[in-house]
């Protein structure tokens, strides 16, 4: 299928999953993950009406999106990969949403840069629901404290994000994240990727992150961090 056809198919599947859900989110938005995707393919998705995109790395996004954002002012760009504190200034200047707040040091860096620039993207807190040592995200037992800290700093915390372990049934992870969000009064949930976004929708996802189902499989040797 073309990119346009893939987008239409995924949006239809999202809507079908919403209709099947007991308590769907008020809306579920598709974040097209464009990591390693060339600008011409992103432009094709834009021509089809897609406006939300997700990138893993600040440097790659800087090479592709400033011109596209200038051309398409309603384009919304999400950072969905781990963020180093030395990249905070660049990330906050480019991204509209950062989904990977996961530690106090990063929250402090956001607060400092907000005071300097007067701008702060909306934030999601990434929760490492599987407690995987190789994966970014705050541990579940530390989540409440980090939420409280972000709120103390008056950061614009919108919701929670997770990437379940690849070998696990994703349903318990999605259910856990949804409960955690409810318990802390957060309304947005970024969860679900190409293989499980319909399940995530049924658990109340407000954002699903889909890459390969839109743009096709990545070439051998490309970074395979699981975020799409």
N, C-alpha and C positions, 0 to 999 in steps of 0.2 A: 504494500500500500504506500501511497505517497504520504508525506508528512501531514498534509491537510486531511487526508482520509483517516490516518491514524488518530489525529486529534478528535475528529468527529466520532470515531468509534469509542475512544476512551471517555469522552464527555457523555455519550449515550450510556455507557456502562456505569459511570458514576451516578447518573440519574436513576438508572434501574436499581442500583444498590441502595440509593436513598429511599426509593419507594418501598423496598423490602425491609428497611430498618425499622425497629420498634421506636427508637428515639433518635432520628437523624439530626445532625446539626442544621441550623437554619439555612446554611448553604455550605457547599464543599467546593473549594477552588483548586484548580489544577495548576501545579507548579511544574512547568516543563524544564527538566534538568538538562542543561546544555553543556555540561562538562565535556570537553574535548570536541564539541560540535562546532563546525566552522560557521562563520558569520552568515554565509549565504543560506545555510540550512535554518538558522535562527530567523533570518529574514523571511523565509518561506512560511515558518510558523506564524510570524507576525502578520503576514499577508492573509493567513487563514483566520485571523482574529485573536490569536493567543497573545496575552499580555503579561503573564506571570512567568518568570524564568528563575531557575536556581543554578548557582555556580558553587563549586567547591573551593576554588582558590582565588584569592584577591588578584594576584598578578594576571592570571588568565582572563578574569572578568574585565580588568582594566584595558586589556588589549582589544576586547570585542565590544563592550557595551556603552562607553561614552558616546560614540557616534550614533548608535542605535537609539539610545535614550534621548538624544537631541532630536532625532527624526521622529520618534514615537514618544511624546511626552507622557503618555499614560502607561508606558512600560513600567512594570514593578519588578525589581531585582532582589532576590533573596540569596543570602549567603547560607549554604547548608553544610559547609565543611568546617573542620576545626580552625580556630583563629588564634594566631600567636599575638601576644600583646604588642609586638613591634609592628604589626600590620593594622592596628586598630584605627589609626588616623586615616589611612587609605580606605579601609573598609567602611568607616562611617561616612566618608565623603561620597562613596559610590553606591552603596547598597541602601535600599529602602527598608529592608527587614533583615535582621541577623538572627538566625535560628539556633545558634550554637553557644549561647552563654552557658558556661559550665563550671565556673570557679570564681572565687572572691577576687583574685588578682585581675581577672578580665572585667568583672563588674567595676572595679576601681578605675581601670583604664578607660572604660566607657564614660564614667562620670567625669574624669579629668578632661577627656577630649570634648565632651559636651560643653563643659565650662569654657573651653578654649574657643570652640567653633560656634557654639549656640545651636547645635543640631545633634539629634540622636535618632537613629533609625529605631523602629519598633523591634522589640526583642522577644524571642522565645528562649526558654531554658531547656537545654538538651539533657534528658535523663537517660543514663545508661541502665536501662531496665534489666538487662541480662548480666550486669556487673562484670562485663568482659574487660580484662586488663588492657587489651590492645585497642580499645575503643574509647573515643572521647565521650564526655557526658558526666554529669554529677551522679553519684551513687544515690539510689532511692532513699537511704537513711539520712542523707545530707541535704535532700531537696528542700525540705521545709525551711531549713536555716538559710539556704541560698536565696530562696524566694523572699524571705523576710529581709535579708541584707539588700537585695536589689530594690525592694520597696523603700527601705530606709534611705537609700541613695536617690529615690524618686526617679528611677529608670523606668522607661515605658515598657513594662513587661506585659505582653499580650497573652502568652500561652506556653505550652510545653511541646517538645519534640522528642521522638525516640526512633531508634533503629534496632528492632529486635534481632537477636542472634539468628543467623541464617539457617541454623539447623533446628531451631525451635518452632513450635506452633506459635504463630504471631498473636493469636486471639487473646491469650492471657496478658500479654504485654500491652496490647491496645486497651483492654479492659482496665488494667492497672493504671495506665496513663490517664485515661478518662476519669477514673475515680480521683486520682491525685489532683487533676485540674479542678474538679468540682469541689474538693475539700479546701482548695486554696482560692476559690473564686476566680479562676482563669477560664476564659471562654473559648480559646482557640487551641486546636490540637493538630499538629503536623505529624502525620503518621501514615504509613502505607506507601509502597513503591510499586514498580511495574508488576511484580508477581502477586501482590496482596492488597492492592489499593481498594478493591471492592469490599474486602473484609474490613479494612480500616474505616471505610465509609459507614458500614453497618454499625461500627462502634463509636460513631460520632465525629470522625475526622472532619475538620474544617479546611484542611489543606492536605493534598496528597502529592507526593513527589515522584514524577514519572519521567524517565529518560529513555531507556532502550525501547520501550513500547511505542515511543513517538519517533525517535531519530534512528533506531536500529542499533544493533550490537556494536560495541566498540571494537576497534582493531586489536589484534594480538599485541601484547606489550604495553598497552595503555593502562593507566592507573585504574585499578578495580576496587577502589574504596566503595563500600556498599552504602550508597546514598540515593539511589534512583529506583 
